Amino acid sequence: MILISGVTSSGKLWNEKSKIFIYLIVIFTLTVLIVNSSRASAELYERAQYSGEFVESSRVIISSYLGVMPDDVRVQAEPHALKAQVKLDPLKLEDLKYVKGIEDVIEESIRELVGRDVRVSIEYVLSPS
C-alpha cells in the first residue's frame, strides 16, 4: 500500500508506472518460484528419508512380526505410508488369520523407529509350500 501511494504521489514515478508494474510482476513471479521450489525440495527430502535404510529397517520389522524371512517381504515407501507385500505359505496364512491388529503394532514399531506416523498396509501373497 505504501508503494502504491509513493508511486501515485511522485510525478516522475507516475510517468514510469508501466516499468514499475513490470518490475512488480517480475518480483512476484520470482517470489512464487522460490516458495514453490522450497516446497518441492522439502518434498524431495521427505522422499529421500523414506528410502534406503528406512525401507530395509521396515522390511525387517514387518518380517519379524509376521514370522517370515525378510526376503519374503517387499516394501514400497510412499509419503506417510508403507505398502508391504508378504509371501506366505497357506499354513502360515491360516495362523495369521486369527491375529488382529498386527498392522497397528507394526505401525507403532515403525513410529518409534522413525519418530513420525506412517500408515502400513500389508498384502498377503500365497506362495507354494
Summary of the structure (lengths in Angstrom):
residues: 129
radius of gyration: 27.0
end to end distance: 74.8
largest distance: 88.0
contacts: 310
relative contact order: 0.11
helix: 64%
strand: 17%
